[in-house]
Structures are given as C-alpha cells and as structure tokens.
C-alpha cells in the first residue's frame, strides 16, 4: 500500500494537510518500506475547494495520508477520494510512523489499516 506523509523535510510529520507544500510517498507492506517519491504540492490557488482538490489529486495514488492536522471538509474530501487520513503528533519521525504501520500490519492491524492494505493488494493484483 502507498502512504503519503505531509512533511516539510521528509524526516518528520510536521504539516497541516491543506498547507503542506510537500508529501513523501512510501510503499509499505509487512516486510518494510520503500521510498517512492517526493510530491511538490505547492499551489497559489486561493479558492479553498480548488486548493484541497489540487492537494488530493497530488496524493491520489496514496491509500493513507498522514498529517498533523486536517479540517473536517478536507477530511471528507480525502475520504471521498478513497484515501484514509491519519492525524499524527506534531514532529513524529517518518521512520517511527512507518515502523508503527509495519508493526501493526504484522500483529493486530486496526480495521482501517486492514481495509487500506486489502484495497491496495486488490488494486495491484
């Protein structure tokens, strides 16, 4: 499955979804993680709906998106696009978040993670 992290540096989750300029994409499975790419999601769009749509399209291949904050409207739009939003603690290290996802996949994954994992497996089959 693919997870997008809202981060200014690629080291820590430190961005609000709607204001994040960059997203770091990783492919994550039970064996570990592979960095895929950095997405430049900077935009000068001022209309809120257009800006959110642009951000969602930018991370559209993700199954899950981690950020520090996300508004209710953005959360609904992200979920409608088939992406599960996750709020992380400000400054949580990406490597720690990735490690937690891998550990959850290998132990007792919560329902939302199982859904995302199985959806990603079906898509790649």
Secondary structure, 3 states (H helix, E strand, C coil): CEEEEECCCCCEECCEHHHCCEEEEEEEECCEEEEEEEEECCCCCCCHHHHHHHHHHHCCCCCEEEECECCHHHHHHHHHCCCEEEECCCCEEHHHHHHHHHHHHHCCCCHHHHHHHHHHHHHHC
